[in-house]
């Protein structure tokens, strides 16, 4: 029994020493292997161990951020992407941090900030196809968002004008009723006709807005992330 326990303790010590003897790059490769298998939790462990050994390892920080983003831990992922971008000296890899940061902000519908990061990515790497695609998609989404806001304001103004028009018609009818002691069927018909015209105009404007939005969003809508390094 004692020999068996001693053997187990020795194995654990050997494993501990072996793990600590691994370089940060070896740990990153193990993280990448787990990431490829979608074992994100275990990949995160290896990336964090790599960064413990070498805090300024840009690739380790980038891969950790990518792993956190895959687990929807976006708040921490954003901070580590920023750190990776500052540590990175290779503009190609730096562009990947900016592109993926853009996808997080785009997912949060913070389109202005996302566009800023996509521009940074394209400045670092002018041939960055993912950043260019995401940039164009984000612009369309931002336009759609603005159109919705403008459409909502236009509808409110139309409803207000409609209420004012109906109230004005009602007041005019009341005045005529007071001055003339006879039925005002014609006025009622005119008020109803005006209301129908306003309603038809609002419906037509809504149809045109929907057509413009549908045309703007005909392109694919998936954001494109950069891979691990």
N, C-alpha and C positions, 0 to 999 in steps of 0.2 A: 504493500500500500504506500509506504514511504517512498519507494523507488519510483512508483508511478506518478506520485505527486511531484517529485523532484523533476521527473522527465517533462511534465506539463509546464512547470515553472520555467525550465530551460528553453522550451519551445517559445513561450511567450516573450522571454527576454531576447531571444534570437530575432523574433518577428519585430520587436520594438527597435532593436538596433538596426535591422535591415531597413525598416521604414525611415528611420532618421538618417540612414546613410544615403538614401536616394536624393538625387539632385532635384532642384525645382523643375527642371525640364522633364525629368522622368515622371514626376508627379503630374505635370501638365499633360503628358502623353496618356497617362492612366485616366486622367479626367476626361480627355477627349474620347477615349475608348468607351467610357461609361456614357458620355453625352451622346455619342453616335447610337448607342443602344437605348437612348431615351431614359437612362437611369440617372435622372438629373440630380437627385439628392446625393447619390454617391459621388457623382462628378463634382458637385459643389464641395464635398469634403476634400477631395484631392486638390482642387484649385486653391482652396483656402490654405491647405498645408504648403503648397508651393509658394504662396504669397508670404506665409510665415517665415519661410526660409529666405525668400528674396522679395521684400516688400515693393521694390521698384521694378519688378518684372512686368513690363507693359503687356506682354502677351498673356501672362497669368491673370492680370487684372481684367483684361478684355474678355477672356474666356469665362471668368467668373461672372462678369456682368451679363454675358450672353446666356449663361446657365440660369442666373437669377431671373432674367427676362422670360426664359422658357417656363419658369415656375410662377410667372405673374407677380414676382416680387419687384415691381417696377420702381418703387421709391429708392430702394437700395441700388438697383441696377443703374439708375441714372447717375448716382453719385460715383459709382465705380467706372462707368463709361467715361465720365469727365476726367477721373484720375488717369485712366488708361490713355486717353487722348493727350493729356499733358506729359505723360511719361514717354510716349511713343515718339521716336525720331524718324521713323519711316512714314512718309506722307500717305502711302497706299494703305497701310494698316490704320493710320490715324483717321483716314476717311471712313473706314468701317465703323469706328466708334461713333463718329458723327452721324452716319447714316442710321445706325440702330437707335441712337438717341432720338433721331427724328421720328422713327416709327413708334416709339413710346408716346411721344407728344401727339402724334397724329392719332393714335388710338384713343387718347384722352380728349380729342377734338380741339386741342390747342394748336390750330393749324398755323398760326403766325410763327410760333416758336419752332414747330416742325420744319417749316419752310426755311427758317434761318439755319438750322442744322444741315439740311440737305444742300444748301448753298455752300456751307463750309466744306462738306464732303466733296462737292464738285470742284471747289477751289483747290483742295489738296490732290484730288484725282479727277481731272477733267473727263476721263473715259469711264467714270464710275456709272455703269448702266443702271444699277439698282437705285442709286441716289437720284438719277435723272427721272426714272420711271416714277419713283415715290414723290418727287417734287411736282411732277405734272399732275399726278393723281390728287395730291394734297391741294393744289391750286383749284382743281375742279370741286373738291369737297368744300373748300372755303367759300367758293362762289355760290355753291348750293346753300350753304349755311346763311350767307348774306342775303340771298334771294328769298329764303324763308322769312327772315326778319323783315325785309322790305315788303313782302307779300302780306305779312301779318299786319304791318302798319297801314298798308293800303286798304285792307279789308276793314280795319277799324275806322278809317276815315270815311269809307263808303257807307258803313253802317251809321256813322254819325250824321253824314249828309242826308242819308235816307230818312233818319228820324227827324232831322230839322225840316226836310221837305214835307214830310207827312204832317208835322205839327203846323207848318205854315199853311198847308192846304186846309187843315182842320180849322185854323183860326179864320181863314178867309171865308170858309163855308159858314162859320158861326156868324160872322159879320153880315153876310148876305141874308142869312135866316132872320136876323134881327131887323134888317131893313125891308125885307120883302116877305110877306105872309103867303108864300107859296112853296111847293115842293122843289127841292134842288137836286133832282135825280141826275141831271147832267154833270153837276159838280162831283157827285159821288163817282160817276163813271170815269171822270177825268182823273180823280185822285187814285182810283184803282189802276188806271192805265199807266200813270206815272210810276207807281210802285212796281208794276210788272216790268216796265222798261228798265228801272234801276236794278232790279233783281237779275234780269237777263244780261245786262251789261256786266254785273259782278260775276255771274257764272261764266261768261265768255272770257273775261280776264283771267279767271282761275284756270280755265282750260288751256289758255295760251301759256300761262306760267308753268303748268305741269308738262306741257310739250317741250319747253325750253330746258327744264330740269332733266327730263328723260333723255334728251339729246346730249346734254353735258355729261351724263353718267353712263354712256354706252360702252365705255372702255372697261376692262377688268378692274376689280376693286380691291384686290389683295395687295397688301404692302409686301415689299421684298426685303428680307433681312440678309445681312452678310454672315458668312459661315464663321466657325471658330478658326483660330490660327494654330 
